[in-house]
Amino acid sequence: MAGTDRRTVLKLAAASAALAACSPAVRVSEKHVAVIGGGIIGASIAYHLTKAGMKVTLLERGKLAERASRGTFAWINATWAKQPRAYHAFNQDGLLGWHRLQSDLGIPVRWGGSLEWFETDTRQARLAEQIAEQVEWGEPAEMIEPEALRELEGKVDFTGVEQAAYSPNDGAVDPVLATEMLVAAAIELGATVQENCSVERVTPNANGQSVLQTQCGDLAVDKFVLATGADPEATARLAGLDIPQRSTPGVIVVTTPQPRLINRIIVAPGVHIHQRDDGRIVLGEQDGAPDTAAHMERLRDRPNRFPEQVFADQHAMRILSIAEQYVPGMLDADVEDVFIGWRPLPLDGHPVLGTSPANPTAYLAIMHSGVSLAPIVGEVVAQEISMGVAAEVLAPYRPGRDFAEVRRY
Ligand SMILES: Cc1cc2nc3c(=O)[nH]c(=O)nc-3n(C[C@H](O)[C@H](O)[C@H](O)COP(=O)(O)OP(=O)(O)OC[C@H]3O[C@@H](n4cnc5c(N)ncnc54)[C@H](O)[C@@H]3O)c2cc1C
């Protein structure tokens, strides 16, 4: 395959975005691509592939966005945690991609930035260094003082905070709505979408295609994309390649709609908080599950719900009480949803994007930070598959790499 540099791929993506914004997709290939998984990643890939003129079928085991893309905090960012620089730049491209989706499809994105701080002086000093690195890498981030913090967020209690990192480019979405809008746009452009359709097995046929054996019948395709999220054995079973994952759970609490309390993403010790356009406040806990044998056993099947409502209520109250320290106005907020999300987290912390070395018709798309990355991943994967090019920007994320070195994501 010929190499294509990142700038070229992005130019091509921007050109095809402009084209699709004003015309329905023109089928440029009769090659049939199935996208397996109707989370935000599968939805974005299906949309961009259809827009690129491919024949696309999206297959989802349950309902759209019912796994990680529902139990996510949905903060769109390229923060200090996105290491090294190339991965940071990829996330910056993700942010730009959200601006394109917002203007092309009208997907609501709440921009305004994030405010982040830690408890200890040592960690705060490290944060200041990390923000200096961010600035070098092109982020307009800065450390700001209490007076400026209060000007930005008058209803947040910053008691004891001497400085916080302000990253003005960040935003947040309603991930379920965004997924549904991407899928609706794909259907509009000609994609077929089948929910309640689990792909169970893949076998080759005599034409060099893969036959997907699904709960809703067999489907022969020229290529399939596995956007199956945090399912540890899906890639081995369906693409012949075991991707080591260290998926971790996180509890997400969503309140009923509240009057406007905050405008930015608050990344405070113990909890992440943002308020959607519809007034709902989203809380992401920062403590992981206790590292005990009993918990391991309970979490073995990666449940999205607590076994009993009483436990869900307890966890919601615990997380709400941390959040209320910072946003006292949410004291009376009722809880609408408590969900345990599982991060699709390849062992080294980076996305897995590319053709399986074990099956040339299988393309893998498994990643954490998938909300930040969904637009750029959709654009570049669609370019690779529809044009048969290898995008240089994806070189660090190929499935055949050595996963031993753990990085931050
Ligand atoms: C607690 C938490 C907080 C997070 N916070 C952020 C954040 O702030 N910012 C950010 O950018 N990212 C965040 N993430 C990560 C982000 O949410 C994920 O990277 C993203 O949602 C992954 O999307 P996906 O489509 O790959 O996976 P999913 O949404 O899990 O979708 C995979 C889909 O595949 C389907 N599927 C699986 N197997 C089959 C099969 N055999 N046949 C058919 N369908 C199948 C599943 O049913 C599922 O719907 C967070 C994640 C969690 C859990």
The ligand as an ORCA input file, in Angstrom:
! r2SCAN-3c Opt
* xyz 0 1
  C     -16.280      5.679     32.582
  C     -15.765      6.120     31.243
  C     -15.408      7.449     31.038
  C     -14.922      7.842     29.794
  N     -14.633      9.155     29.595
  C     -14.228      9.566     28.379
  C     -14.046     10.949     28.129
  O     -14.292     11.795     28.990
  N     -13.614     11.312     26.884
  C     -13.359     10.390     25.895
  O     -12.951     10.767     24.807
  N     -13.547      9.071     26.117
  C     -13.981      8.647     27.318
  N     -14.207      7.328     27.548
  C     -13.900      6.370     26.484
  C     -14.988      6.337     25.441
  O     -16.250      6.379     26.036
  C     -14.836      5.079     24.597
  O     -13.537      5.071     24.045
  C     -15.860      5.014     23.468
  O     -17.160      5.147     23.959
  C     -15.688      3.697     22.736
  O     -16.693      3.615     21.772
  P     -16.879      2.283     20.950
  O     -17.893      2.570     19.930
  O     -15.546      1.786     20.522
  O     -17.349      1.223     22.039
  P     -18.814      0.912     22.587
  O     -19.587      2.136     22.819
  O     -18.647     -0.035     23.729
  O     -19.497      0.181     21.367
  C     -19.169     -1.141     21.003
  C     -20.454     -1.755     20.504
  O     -20.150     -2.998     19.890
  C     -21.258     -3.859     20.115
  N     -20.785     -5.212     19.910
  C     -19.820     -5.860     20.589
  N     -19.673     -7.108     20.077
  C     -20.551     -7.225     19.064
  C     -20.853     -8.277     18.157
  N     -20.218     -9.460     18.203
  N     -21.820     -8.070     17.230
  C     -22.467     -6.885     17.156
  N     -22.197     -5.850     18.005
  C     -21.262     -6.030     18.937
  C     -21.635     -3.561     21.570
  O     -22.960     -3.965     21.851
  C     -21.435     -2.063     21.636
  O     -22.623     -1.324     21.418
  C     -14.740      6.901     28.758
  C     -15.138      5.575     28.952
  C     -15.654      5.196     30.176
  C     -16.104      3.785     30.352
*
